[in-house]
Amino acid sequence: MSNEIYEMASDLILQGEPFATVTVVRNEAPSSGKTGDKAIVNKTGVLKGWVGGGCVYSIVLKEVTEALDDGKPRLVRVSPTPSNEPSRGVKEYKMTCYSGGEVDLYIEPVMPKPHLVIIGKSIIGRALMKAAKAIDFRLTVINEESNQEVFPEADHHQTAFNLEGISFNKHTFIVVATQGDNDERGLQTALGVKCRYVGFIASRKKRDGVFANLLNLGLSQAQLDEVHAPAGIDINGKTPQEVAISILAEIIQEYRSKEVAFESFSVPIAASGQQRSDLQSGRPQIITNPVCGMPISLGMAKYIIEQNGEPIYFCCDGCKTKFDAEPEKYLMKVEKV
């Protein structure tokens, strides 16, 4: 891989963003992708590297999107003559490019480490940082004293009580570890975003008092019902380290035992840039060409026509010509965007 690909992979890992590596493991001429060619594709469909032309690109986007959803690698074959009985474990697509050729692509998702956001600086919070770091969690610490010298375990420090610039996905967890120091403020911050787990370190009596204050401040009971409070599995822990282990055990249980549908997002910072026009919710938009059955990224369609008020997308001249000759044959296969 070129240095640019390695740099992109390193940056995505540091940012906690999922991506996939794509490698041409076999080719037959005259395919433009050659054995050994590599690329990296991030969750929004940005590709760095080279594995083939437009036909292959759209297939790669579709398969990468699915791989990042299920976390599983896959072997994909693009061939002018796909088999009616493909080999086990191989997903086949028809090569529609006039240049022809055949490529086998190995797509491997690289999923982010679980990400723990700790709001506060309590003793239990500090013990939780150490325990989470020991099992390779990515750590963000939010409190007014957060810096590398005071909290060396953290990967990211934030002194303002907000979540600006932090990326959230199904691997992100928040624990409010304020323990009497800005409890309401910490929980308001945590509940200001959608997150699959929010824990609050407090006794039941303290929880009830803080929750009552938050209801008076305008938070809903439904929001508070989402909070794990007291945070952690009840193991009768007494020391800060034992309580930290109980909290981490609850997070691991949530992380390992449930598959959740969660749309990744980043909390915007002021003056954030515009997203690409062919993206929706940060994901590539893929639709099927009604003629050849190939997946097409909407931003890569060669032709777009309108029929009965609906756009129809084509990947090449040949498909549009066939549609124009017999539109009734293909109209039933048209997907709505």
C-alpha positions as CSV (number, residue, x, y, z in Angstrom):
1,M,0.0,0.0,0.0
2,S,1.1,3.5,-0.7
3,N,2.0,5.9,2.2
4,E,-1.3,7.8,1.6
5,I,-3.3,4.6,2.3
6,Y,-1.3,3.9,5.5
7,E,-1.8,7.5,6.6
8,M,-5.5,7.4,6.0
9,A,-5.8,4.1,7.9
10,S,-3.8,5.5,10.8
11,D,-5.9,8.7,10.9
12,L,-9.2,6.7,10.9
13,I,-8.0,4.4,13.7
14,L,-7.0,7.5,15.8
15,Q,-10.4,9.0,15.2
16,G,-12.2,5.8,16.1
17,E,-13.9,5.6,12.7
18,P,-14.7,2.3,10.9
19,F,-13.2,1.6,7.5
20,A,-12.5,-1.4,5.2
21,T,-9.4,-2.6,3.4
22,V,-10.1,-3.8,-0.2
23,T,-7.5,-6.0,-1.9
24,V,-7.5,-7.5,-5.4
25,V,-6.4,-11.1,-4.7
26,R,-6.8,-12.4,-8.3
27,N,-7.5,-10.9,-11.7
28,E,-7.9,-11.9,-15.3
29,A,-7.0,-9.5,-18.1
30,P,-8.1,-7.0,-19.3
31,S,-9.3,-5.9,-15.9
32,S,-8.0,-2.5,-14.8
33,G,-7.5,-3.8,-11.2
34,K,-4.4,-6.0,-10.9
35,T,-3.6,-8.6,-8.3
36,G,-2.1,-6.8,-5.2
37,D,-3.9,-3.5,-5.8
38,K,-5.3,-2.1,-2.6
39,A,-7.6,0.6,-1.3
40,I,-9.2,1.8,1.9
41,V,-12.8,2.9,2.0
42,N,-14.3,4.9,4.9
43,K,-17.9,4.8,6.2
44,T,-18.9,7.7,3.8
45,G,-17.6,5.9,0.7
46,V,-14.4,7.9,0.3
47,L,-11.9,5.5,-1.4
48,K,-8.1,5.9,-1.3
49,G,-6.1,3.7,-3.5
50,W,-7.1,1.7,-6.6
51,V,-8.9,-1.6,-7.1
52,G,-10.6,-1.0,-10.5
53,G,-12.9,1.3,-12.5
54,G,-16.5,2.5,-12.1
55,C,-18.2,-0.8,-12.2
56,V,-16.0,-2.3,-9.5
57,Y,-16.2,0.9,-7.5
58,S,-19.9,0.8,-7.0
59,I,-19.8,-2.9,-6.1
60,V,-17.1,-2.1,-3.5
61,L,-19.1,0.7,-2.0
62,K,-22.1,-1.6,-1.6
63,E,-20.1,-4.5,-0.1
64,V,-18.1,-2.2,2.2
65,T,-21.3,-0.6,3.6
66,E,-22.6,-4.1,4.4
67,A,-19.3,-5.2,5.9
68,L,-19.2,-2.2,8.2
69,D,-22.8,-3.0,9.3
70,D,-22.1,-6.7,10.1
71,G,-18.4,-6.5,10.9
72,K,-17.6,-9.6,8.7
73,P,-15.0,-9.9,5.9
74,R,-16.1,-11.1,2.5
75,L,-14.7,-12.4,-0.9
76,V,-16.3,-10.8,-3.9
77,R,-15.9,-11.8,-7.6
78,V,-16.8,-9.5,-10.5
79,S,-16.9,-11.5,-13.7
80,P,-18.4,-11.2,-17.2
81,T,-19.8,-14.7,-16.7
82,P,-20.8,-15.2,-13.1
83,S,-21.5,-18.8,-12.1
84,N,-25.0,-19.9,-11.5
85,E,-23.6,-21.9,-8.5
86,P,-20.9,-19.6,-7.0
87,S,-18.2,-21.1,-4.8
88,R,-19.1,-21.2,-1.1
89,G,-18.2,-18.0,0.6
90,V,-17.9,-16.1,-2.7
91,K,-20.4,-13.4,-3.7
92,E,-20.5,-12.9,-7.4
93,Y,-21.5,-9.9,-9.6
94,K,-21.6,-9.5,-13.3
95,M,-18.9,-7.3,-14.9
96,T,-20.8,-4.9,-17.1
97,C,-17.9,-2.7,-18.3
98,Y,-17.0,-3.1,-21.9
99,S,-13.4,-3.6,-21.0
100,G,-14.3,-7.0,-19.5
101,G,-11.9,-8.9,-17.3
102,E,-12.4,-10.5,-13.9
103,V,-11.4,-9.6,-10.4
104,D,-11.6,-11.2,-7.0
105,L,-11.7,-8.7,-4.1
106,Y,-11.1,-9.4,-0.4
107,I,-12.9,-6.9,1.8
108,E,-12.0,-6.7,5.4
109,P,-13.8,-4.3,7.8
110,V,-11.6,-2.6,10.5
111,M,-13.9,-1.8,13.3
112,P,-13.1,0.9,15.9
113,K,-12.1,0.1,19.5
114,P,-14.9,0.5,22.0
115,H,-14.9,4.2,23.1
116,L,-15.5,5.2,26.7
117,V,-16.3,8.9,27.4
118,I,-15.9,9.7,31.1
119,I,-17.4,12.9,32.4
120,G,-15.9,14.0,35.7
121,K,-12.8,13.4,37.7
122,S,-13.9,11.4,40.7
123,I,-11.7,8.6,42.3
124,I,-14.0,5.9,40.8
125,G,-13.8,7.7,37.4
126,R,-10.0,7.6,37.6
127,A,-10.1,3.9,38.5
128,L,-12.4,3.3,35.6
129,M,-10.0,5.0,33.2
130,K,-7.2,2.6,34.3
131,A,-9.4,-0.5,34.0
132,A,-10.7,0.5,30.6
133,K,-7.3,1.3,29.2
134,A,-6.0,-2.1,30.4
135,I,-8.5,-3.8,27.9
136,D,-7.7,-1.4,25.1
137,F,-10.7,0.9,25.2
138,R,-10.3,4.3,23.5
139,L,-10.8,7.0,26.2
140,T,-12.1,10.5,26.2
141,V,-12.1,12.4,29.5
142,I,-14.2,15.5,30.0
143,N,-13.6,17.8,33.1
144,E,-12.1,21.2,33.7
145,E,-8.7,19.7,34.7
146,S,-8.4,17.2,31.8
147,N,-4.9,17.1,30.3
148,Q,-2.3,14.5,29.5
149,E,-0.3,15.1,32.7
150,V,-3.3,14.6,35.0
151,F,-5.0,11.8,33.1
152,P,-2.3,10.1,31.0
153,E,-4.6,7.1,30.2
154,A,-6.9,9.3,28.0
155,D,-6.6,9.5,24.2
156,H,-8.6,12.7,24.1
157,H,-9.0,15.5,26.6
158,Q,-11.8,18.1,26.8
159,T,-12.1,20.8,29.5
160,A,-15.5,22.2,28.4
161,F,-18.6,20.3,29.5
162,N,-19.8,19.5,26.0
163,L,-19.4,16.8,23.5
164,E,-18.3,18.9,20.5
165,G,-16.1,17.1,18.0
166,I,-16.7,13.7,19.5
167,S,-17.8,10.9,17.2
168,F,-20.5,8.5,18.4
169,N,-21.3,5.1,17.1
170,K,-22.6,1.8,18.4
171,H,-19.2,1.3,20.2
172,T,-19.4,4.5,22.2
173,F,-20.3,4.5,25.9
174,I,-20.7,7.4,28.4
175,V,-20.1,7.3,32.2
176,V,-20.9,10.3,34.3
177,A,-18.3,10.1,37.2
178,T,-18.9,13.6,38.7
179,Q,-19.9,12.2,42.2
180,G,-21.2,15.5,43.6
181,D,-19.2,17.9,41.4
182,N,-21.6,19.1,38.7
183,D,-23.8,16.0,38.6
184,E,-26.7,17.7,36.9
185,R,-24.5,19.4,34.4
186,G,-22.7,16.1,33.6
187,L,-25.9,14.2,33.1
188,Q,-27.4,17.0,30.9
189,T,-24.2,16.8,28.8
190,A,-24.5,13.0,28.5
191,L,-28.2,13.0,27.6
192,G,-27.8,15.7,25.0
193,V,-26.8,13.1,22.4
194,K,-28.0,9.7,21.4
195,C,-25.8,7.0,23.0
196,R,-26.4,3.3,23.5
197,Y,-25.2,3.4,27.1
198,V,-25.1,6.2,29.7
199,G,-24.1,5.3,33.2
200,F,-24.2,7.5,36.3
201,I,-22.0,6.7,39.4
202,A,-24.2,7.4,42.4
203,S,-26.2,5.7,45.2
204,R,-29.9,5.2,44.6
205,K,-30.7,8.0,47.1
206,K,-28.3,10.4,45.3
207,R,-29.7,9.3,41.9
208,D,-33.2,10.1,43.0
209,G,-32.3,13.6,44.2
210,V,-30.3,14.4,41.0
211,F,-33.0,13.0,38.8
212,A,-35.6,15.2,40.6
213,N,-33.5,18.3,39.9
214,L,-33.1,17.3,36.2
215,L,-36.9,16.9,35.8
216,N,-37.3,20.4,37.2
217,L,-34.7,21.6,34.7
218,G,-36.8,20.3,31.8
219,L,-35.4,16.8,31.1
220,S,-38.0,14.1,30.5
221,Q,-38.6,11.0,32.6
222,A,-38.0,9.0,29.4
223,Q,-34.5,10.4,29.1
224,L,-33.7,9.6,32.7
225,D,-35.1,6.1,32.3
226,E,-32.3,5.4,29.8
227,V,-29.6,6.1,32.4
228,H,-27.9,3.1,34.1
229,A,-28.0,4.4,37.7
230,P,-26.3,3.2,39.8
231,A,-23.9,2.3,37.0
232,G,-22.5,-1.2,37.1
233,I,-23.4,-4.8,37.8
234,D,-24.0,-5.4,41.5
235,I,-21.0,-7.4,42.7
236,N,-21.0,-5.9,46.2
237,G,-18.0,-3.8,45.3
238,K,-16.5,-1.6,48.0
239,T,-13.3,-0.1,46.8
240,P,-13.1,2.4,43.8
241,Q,-11.3,-0.3,41.8
242,E,-14.0,-2.9,42.5
243,V,-16.8,-0.4,41.6
244,A,-14.9,0.5,38.4
245,I,-14.7,-3.2,37.5
246,S,-18.5,-3.6,38.0
247,I,-19.2,-0.6,35.7
248,L,-16.8,-1.9,33.0
249,A,-18.4,-5.4,33.3
250,E,-21.8,-3.8,32.6
251,I,-20.4,-2.0,29.6
252,I,-18.7,-5.1,28.2
253,Q,-22.0,-7.0,28.7
254,E,-23.8,-4.4,26.7
255,Y,-21.1,-4.3,24.0
256,R,-20.8,-8.1,23.5
257,S,-24.3,-9.3,24.0
258,K,-26.4,-7.0,21.8
259,E,-26.3,-6.1,18.1
260,V,-27.8,-2.7,17.8
261,A,-28.8,-0.6,14.8
262,F,-27.0,2.8,15.4
263,E,-26.4,5.5,12.9
264,S,-22.9,7.0,13.5
265,F,-22.6,10.8,13.9
266,S,-20.2,13.4,15.2
267,V,-21.3,16.3,17.4
268,P,-20.7,19.3,15.2
269,I,-18.3,22.1,16.0
270,A,-19.2,25.6,14.9
271,A,-18.8,26.3,11.2
272,S,-18.7,22.6,10.3
273,G,-18.3,21.8,6.6
274,Q,-20.8,20.5,4.1
275,Q,-21.1,16.8,3.4
276,R,-20.9,15.3,-0.1
277,S,-24.2,15.7,-2.0
278,D,-24.5,11.9,-2.7
279,L,-24.5,11.0,0.9
280,Q,-27.4,10.5,3.3
281,S,-26.7,10.1,7.0
282,G,-23.0,9.8,6.3
283,R,-23.4,6.6,4.2
284,P,-23.0,6.0,0.4
285,Q,-26.4,5.8,-1.4
286,I,-26.5,2.7,-3.4
287,I,-29.2,1.7,-5.9
288,T,-29.6,-1.1,-8.4
289,N,-29.3,-0.6,-12.1
290,P,-32.6,-2.1,-13.4
291,V,-31.1,-3.4,-16.6
292,C,-27.9,-5.3,-15.5
293,G,-28.7,-5.6,-11.7
294,M,-25.4,-3.9,-10.8
295,P,-25.3,-1.7,-7.7
296,I,-24.6,2.0,-8.5
297,S,-23.4,4.8,-6.2
298,L,-25.8,7.7,-7.0
299,G,-22.8,10.0,-7.4
300,M,-21.3,7.6,-10.0
301,A,-24.3,7.1,-12.3
302,K,-23.4,7.8,-16.0
303,Y,-27.0,8.5,-17.0
304,I,-30.1,9.6,-15.1
305,I,-33.5,9.8,-16.7
306,E,-36.9,10.4,-15.3
307,Q,-39.8,8.0,-15.9
308,N,-43.3,8.6,-14.3
309,G,-41.7,11.2,-12.0
310,E,-39.0,8.8,-10.7
311,P,-35.3,9.0,-11.5
312,I,-33.7,6.0,-13.0
313,Y,-29.9,5.4,-12.8
314,F,-27.7,3.6,-15.3
315,C,-24.0,2.7,-15.1
316,C,-23.1,2.7,-18.8
317,D,-24.2,3.4,-22.4
318,G,-25.2,-0.3,-23.0
319,C,-27.7,-0.4,-20.1
320,K,-29.4,2.9,-21.1
321,T,-29.7,1.7,-24.7
322,K,-31.3,-1.5,-23.6
323,F,-33.8,0.4,-21.4
324,D,-34.7,2.8,-24.1
325,A,-35.4,-0.1,-26.5
326,E,-37.7,-2.0,-24.0
327,P,-38.6,0.2,-21.0
328,E,-41.6,-1.9,-20.0
329,K,-39.3,-4.9,-19.5
330,Y,-37.2,-3.0,-16.8
331,L,-39.7,-0.6,-15.2
332,M,-40.8,-3.1,-12.6
333,K,-37.2,-3.4,-11.4
334,V,-36.7,0.3,-10.8
335,E,-36.0,1.2,-7.1
336,K,-37.3,4.4,-5.6
337,V,-34.6,6.6,-4.0
